[in-house]
Amino acid sequence: MAKVKFGAVELQNGLCLAPLAGVSDYVFRALARRFGAEYTVSEMVSAKALCYEQISRRSPTPNRVRTAPLAAVRRDELPMAVQLFGSEPKFLAEAARLLESGEYRGACGEVPPSAIDINMGCPMAKIVGNGEGSALLKDPKRAAEIVRAMTSAVSLPITVKMRIGWNRDHLCAVEFARRMEDAGASMICVHGRTREQMYAPSADWEEIARVKEAVKIPVLGNGDIFSAADALKMLVETHCDGVMVARGAQGNPWIFAEIAAALEGRPYTPPTLAERMAVALEHAERLVEEKGEKIGIAEARKHLAWYTHGLRGSAAVRGKLMRVESLDGILPLLEQLEE
């Protein structure tokens, strides 16, 4: 399998962690990287909010600078991208410039990102209602203007994460991808669903294959990858350059090790129950360390539910995990599952 290259980024197997709102923070990205993700993408960051934080007259206290920390990049997680969302080229270009420079109010990262990704796939109503996310699929001219503005503003590669269309009657993936390539995008990730489908039913990998045939830049496939078998099947059926795993990594950061082993023809040994529970606890501990106990525990609950899903006796334990209020309350519940 050929390496995936765009800008200065070079990936051996093209194994990527997708941007996941409220999920793919530094702790989650670090765990995914430990278990084999070669490239990760941040939670989506509002370009306009990042720009407005720079001109606010209010004192830049931690409680008032909320957008910039989402874009923080640490040296140990490169290569990674920060994903921006918006619909106005001037704000996206300025936000990209700020991220590349690292000199902006609230900046707390160690290095600039390896690339800047544009969200053209989020289906949520509050995003689409502002003409952002997958709404841009209906306005390819504006989408291309955004890419051109950003590539003119920075030297970092600009990538695009998109869906295959607004609905089944308006599939636009091939033509849209061509326009993004012509505008200067360095890589495209295609989620094989329409906006109307949201996250179900099954992803349409044939449309991903059509995009791969239509453009010369790297194409990543996204949608319905929950195992190494799924990843290999997508690579064979679509000929895409790599895969971007989203929900399949929730509670299962080992999926990247599983896929890498399959690609390289190596045996793979899944984690034991004890190993799963140890990483689940570590995930919660690191969230508390990063965000404080109140926020860290609140965010850890969903991860703990994912880690324990499908385990014998997990339904009763998950109910208790959803009410836990401290780290001390987590360990006994995980040990109960092990027993």
C-alpha positions as CSV (number, residue, x, y, z in Angstrom):
1,M,0.0,0.0,0.0
2,A,1.4,3.4,-1.0
3,K,2.1,6.1,1.5
4,V,-0.4,8.9,1.9
5,K,1.2,12.3,1.2
6,F,-0.1,15.8,1.4
7,G,1.9,18.9,2.2
8,A,4.6,17.8,4.6
9,V,2.4,15.0,6.0
10,E,3.4,11.4,5.1
11,L,1.4,8.5,6.5
12,Q,2.6,4.9,6.2
13,N,-0.8,3.2,6.2
14,G,-3.2,6.2,6.1
15,L,-4.8,5.4,9.4
16,C,-6.6,8.5,10.7
17,L,-8.9,9.5,13.6
18,A,-11.8,11.5,12.4
19,P,-12.9,14.8,14.0
20,L,-15.6,14.1,16.5
21,A,-17.4,17.0,18.3
22,G,-17.2,16.6,22.0
23,V,-15.0,13.5,21.7
24,S,-11.7,14.0,19.9
25,D,-10.0,16.2,22.4
26,Y,-6.3,15.9,23.3
27,V,-6.8,12.9,25.6
28,F,-8.7,10.9,23.1
29,R,-6.3,11.8,20.3
30,A,-3.3,10.7,22.4
31,L,-4.8,7.3,23.1
32,A,-5.7,6.8,19.5
33,R,-2.1,7.7,18.5
34,R,-0.7,5.3,21.1
35,F,-2.6,2.4,19.6
36,G,-1.7,3.2,16.0
37,A,-3.5,6.2,14.6
38,E,-1.0,8.0,12.3
39,Y,-3.0,11.2,11.9
40,T,-5.7,12.8,14.0
41,V,-8.1,15.8,13.6
42,S,-9.3,18.1,16.4
43,E,-12.9,18.8,17.3
44,M,-14.4,21.3,15.0
45,V,-13.5,24.9,15.8
46,S,-15.6,27.9,14.8
47,A,-13.5,30.2,12.6
48,K,-15.7,33.2,13.3
49,A,-15.5,32.6,17.1
50,L,-11.8,32.3,17.0
51,C,-11.5,35.6,15.1
52,Y,-14.0,37.4,17.3
53,E,-12.0,36.4,20.4
54,Q,-9.1,38.4,19.1
55,I,-11.1,41.7,19.0
56,S,-13.2,41.3,22.1
57,R,-12.8,44.1,24.6
58,R,-13.5,41.8,27.5
59,S,-10.6,40.6,29.6
60,P,-9.0,37.4,28.2
61,T,-9.6,35.3,31.3
62,P,-9.7,31.5,31.0
63,N,-13.5,31.6,31.3
64,R,-13.8,34.0,28.4
65,V,-11.4,32.5,25.9
66,R,-13.2,29.3,25.0
67,T,-12.5,28.7,21.3
68,A,-8.7,29.0,21.2
69,P,-8.0,26.1,23.5
70,L,-9.9,23.8,21.2
71,A,-7.3,24.5,18.5
72,A,-4.3,23.8,20.7
73,V,-1.8,21.4,19.2
74,R,0.9,19.7,21.2
75,R,4.2,18.6,19.8
76,D,3.8,15.0,20.7
77,E,0.6,14.6,18.6
78,L,1.9,15.7,15.2
79,P,1.0,15.1,12.5
80,M,-2.5,16.4,13.2
81,A,-5.0,18.9,11.8
82,V,-7.2,21.5,13.3
83,Q,-10.7,21.5,11.8
84,L,-12.4,24.8,11.2
85,F,-16.0,25.4,10.3
86,G,-17.7,28.4,8.9
87,S,-19.2,29.8,5.7
88,E,-17.4,33.1,5.2
89,P,-14.1,33.0,3.3
90,K,-12.6,36.0,5.1
91,F,-13.1,34.5,8.6
92,L,-11.9,31.1,7.6
93,A,-8.8,32.6,6.0
94,E,-8.0,34.7,9.0
95,A,-8.6,31.8,11.4
96,A,-6.2,29.7,9.3
97,R,-3.6,32.5,9.4
98,L,-3.9,32.7,13.2
99,L,-3.5,29.0,13.6
100,E,-0.4,28.9,11.4
101,S,1.2,31.8,13.2
102,G,0.3,30.5,16.7
103,E,0.1,34.2,17.8
104,Y,-3.4,34.9,18.9
105,R,-5.3,35.6,22.1
106,G,-5.8,32.4,24.1
107,A,-3.3,30.4,22.1
108,C,-2.0,27.5,24.3
109,G,-0.6,25.0,21.9
110,E,3.0,24.2,21.5
111,V,3.2,24.1,17.6
112,P,1.1,24.9,14.6
113,P,-1.1,22.1,13.2
114,S,0.2,20.0,10.3
115,A,-2.8,20.9,8.2
116,I,-6.1,22.8,8.5
117,D,-9.2,20.9,7.7
118,I,-12.5,22.5,6.6
119,N,-15.8,20.9,7.9
120,M,-18.1,20.6,4.9
121,G,-19.9,17.6,6.3
122,C,-21.5,18.3,9.7
123,P,-25.2,17.6,9.4
124,M,-26.4,19.1,12.7
125,A,-29.2,21.6,12.3
126,K,-27.5,24.5,14.2
127,I,-24.5,24.2,11.9
128,V,-26.4,23.7,8.6
129,G,-28.8,26.5,9.6
130,N,-25.9,29.0,9.4
131,G,-24.9,27.8,5.9
132,E,-21.9,25.9,7.4
133,G,-20.9,22.2,7.5
134,S,-22.8,20.1,4.9
135,A,-24.9,23.1,3.8
136,L,-21.8,24.1,1.7
137,L,-22.5,21.0,-0.4
138,K,-25.4,23.1,-1.8
139,D,-23.1,26.0,-2.5
140,P,-20.0,24.7,-4.2
141,K,-19.0,28.2,-5.5
142,R,-18.8,29.5,-1.9
143,A,-17.0,26.3,-0.8
144,A,-14.4,26.8,-3.5
145,E,-14.0,30.4,-2.5
146,I,-13.3,29.3,1.1
147,V,-10.6,26.9,0.0
148,R,-9.0,29.5,-2.3
149,A,-9.0,32.1,0.4
150,M,-7.4,29.7,2.9
151,T,-4.7,28.4,0.6
152,S,-3.8,32.0,-0.2
153,A,-3.6,32.9,3.5
154,V,-1.3,30.1,4.7
155,S,1.3,27.7,3.5
156,L,-0.1,24.8,5.5
157,P,-2.1,22.2,3.4
158,I,-5.8,22.8,3.4
159,T,-8.0,19.7,3.4
160,V,-11.7,19.1,3.2
161,K,-14.0,16.7,5.0
162,M,-17.3,16.3,3.0
163,R,-20.3,14.1,2.5
164,I,-21.5,12.6,-0.8
165,G,-24.4,15.1,-1.1
166,W,-27.4,16.8,0.5
167,N,-29.8,13.8,-0.1
168,R,-30.1,10.9,-2.5
169,D,-31.6,13.1,-5.2
170,H,-28.7,15.5,-5.0
171,L,-25.5,13.5,-4.9
172,C,-22.7,15.9,-5.7
173,A,-19.5,14.2,-4.4
174,V,-17.6,13.9,-7.7
175,E,-18.2,17.4,-9.0
176,F,-17.8,18.9,-5.5
177,A,-14.5,17.1,-4.9
178,R,-13.2,18.3,-8.3
179,R,-14.0,21.9,-7.4
180,M,-12.2,21.5,-4.1
181,E,-9.1,20.1,-5.8
182,D,-9.2,22.9,-8.4
183,A,-9.4,25.5,-5.6
184,G,-6.3,24.1,-4.0
185,A,-7.3,21.4,-1.5
186,S,-4.5,19.0,-0.7
187,M,-6.6,16.1,0.5
188,I,-10.2,15.1,0.7
189,C,-12.0,12.9,3.2
190,V,-15.4,11.6,2.0
191,H,-18.0,10.4,4.5
192,G,-20.2,8.1,2.4
193,R,-23.5,9.5,3.6
194,T,-25.7,12.4,2.6
195,R,-26.7,15.1,5.0
196,E,-30.2,13.7,5.1
197,Q,-29.0,10.3,6.3
198,M,-27.1,11.9,9.2
199,Y,-25.4,8.7,10.6
200,A,-27.6,5.9,9.3
201,P,-28.3,3.8,7.3
202,S,-25.2,2.2,5.7
203,A,-22.5,4.4,4.1
204,D,-22.3,4.4,0.3
205,W,-18.8,3.4,-0.5
206,E,-19.4,3.5,-4.3
207,E,-19.6,7.2,-4.1
208,I,-16.2,7.3,-2.3
209,A,-14.8,5.2,-5.2
210,R,-16.2,7.6,-7.8
211,V,-14.5,10.5,-6.0
212,K,-11.2,8.6,-5.9
213,E,-11.4,8.0,-9.6
214,A,-12.2,11.7,-10.3
215,V,-9.4,13.5,-8.5
216,K,-5.6,13.3,-8.3
217,I,-5.1,14.4,-4.6
218,P,-5.3,11.8,-1.8
219,V,-8.8,10.6,-0.8
220,L,-9.6,9.2,2.6
221,G,-12.7,7.0,3.1
222,N,-15.0,7.5,6.1
223,G,-18.1,5.6,7.2
224,D,-18.9,2.3,8.8
225,I,-15.4,1.2,9.8
226,F,-15.7,-0.8,13.0
227,S,-13.0,-3.4,12.4
228,A,-9.9,-4.3,10.4
229,A,-12.2,-6.3,8.0
230,D,-14.3,-3.2,7.4
231,A,-11.1,-1.0,6.7
232,L,-9.6,-3.6,4.3
233,K,-12.9,-4.0,2.5
234,M,-13.2,-0.2,2.0
235,L,-9.7,0.1,0.7
236,V,-10.3,-2.7,-1.8
237,E,-13.8,-1.5,-2.9
238,T,-13.0,2.2,-3.2
239,H,-9.2,2.2,-3.9
240,C,-9.1,5.2,-1.4
241,D,-5.6,6.1,-0.1
242,G,-6.5,5.7,3.6
243,V,-9.3,5.4,6.1
244,M,-10.6,7.8,8.7
245,V,-12.2,6.1,11.6
246,A,-14.9,7.9,13.6
247,R,-17.4,6.0,15.8
248,G,-15.5,2.8,15.4
249,A,-12.7,4.3,17.7
250,Q,-15.1,5.3,20.5
251,G,-14.3,3.0,23.4
252,N,-11.9,1.1,21.0
253,P,-8.7,3.0,20.3
254,W,-7.2,-0.4,19.6
255,I,-8.9,-0.5,16.2
256,F,-5.9,1.3,14.7
257,A,-3.5,-1.4,15.9
258,E,-5.9,-4.0,14.5
259,I,-6.1,-2.4,11.1
260,A,-2.3,-1.8,10.9
261,A,-1.7,-5.5,11.7
262,A,-4.1,-6.6,9.0
263,L,-2.5,-4.3,6.4
264,E,1.0,-5.5,7.3
265,G,0.1,-9.1,7.5
266,R,0.8,-9.4,11.2
267,P,-1.2,-11.3,13.8
268,Y,-3.3,-9.1,16.1
269,T,-4.1,-9.9,19.7
270,P,-7.1,-7.9,21.0
271,P,-6.8,-6.4,24.5
272,T,-7.9,-8.5,27.5
273,L,-10.7,-7.4,29.6
274,A,-8.3,-6.1,32.2
275,E,-6.4,-4.1,29.6
276,R,-9.7,-2.6,28.4
277,M,-10.7,-1.5,31.9
278,A,-7.2,-0.2,32.6
279,V,-7.3,2.1,29.6
280,A,-10.9,3.1,30.4
281,L,-9.8,4.2,33.8
282,E,-6.7,6.0,32.4
283,H,-8.9,7.8,30.0
284,A,-11.1,9.1,32.8
285,E,-8.1,10.0,34.9
286,R,-6.5,12.0,32.1
287,L,-9.7,13.9,31.4
288,V,-9.8,14.9,35.1
289,E,-6.2,16.0,35.0
290,E,-6.8,18.1,31.8
291,K,-10.2,19.6,32.7
292,G,-10.7,19.3,36.4
293,E,-12.9,16.8,38.2
294,K,-16.3,18.3,37.5
295,I,-15.9,18.6,33.7
296,G,-13.6,15.7,33.4
297,I,-16.0,13.2,35.1
298,A,-18.9,14.6,33.1
299,E,-17.0,14.0,29.8
300,A,-15.6,10.6,31.0
301,R,-19.1,9.1,31.4
302,K,-19.8,8.7,27.7
303,H,-16.3,7.2,27.1
304,L,-16.8,4.7,30.0
305,A,-20.1,3.7,28.4
306,W,-18.4,3.0,25.1
307,Y,-15.5,1.1,26.7
308,T,-17.9,-1.2,28.6
309,H,-20.5,-1.7,25.8
310,G,-21.2,-5.3,25.1
311,L,-19.5,-6.7,28.1
312,R,-21.3,-9.2,30.3
313,G,-23.1,-7.4,33.0
314,S,-22.3,-4.0,31.5
315,A,-25.9,-2.7,31.3
316,A,-26.3,-2.5,35.1
317,V,-22.8,-1.1,35.6
318,R,-23.2,1.5,32.9
319,G,-26.2,2.9,34.7
320,K,-24.0,3.5,37.8
321,L,-21.2,4.9,35.7
322,M,-23.5,7.5,34.3
323,R,-24.1,8.8,37.8
324,V,-20.6,8.6,39.1
325,E,-19.2,11.9,40.4
326,S,-15.6,11.2,41.2
327,L,-12.6,9.0,40.1
328,D,-12.9,7.0,43.3
329,G,-16.3,5.8,42.2
330,I,-15.2,4.5,38.8
331,L,-12.6,1.9,39.8
332,P,-15.0,-0.4,41.9
333,L,-17.4,-0.4,39.0
334,L,-14.8,-1.4,36.4
335,E,-13.5,-4.1,38.8
336,Q,-17.0,-5.4,39.1
337,L,-17.1,-6.0,35.4
338,E,-13.7,-7.8,35.5
339,E,-15.0,-10.1,38.2
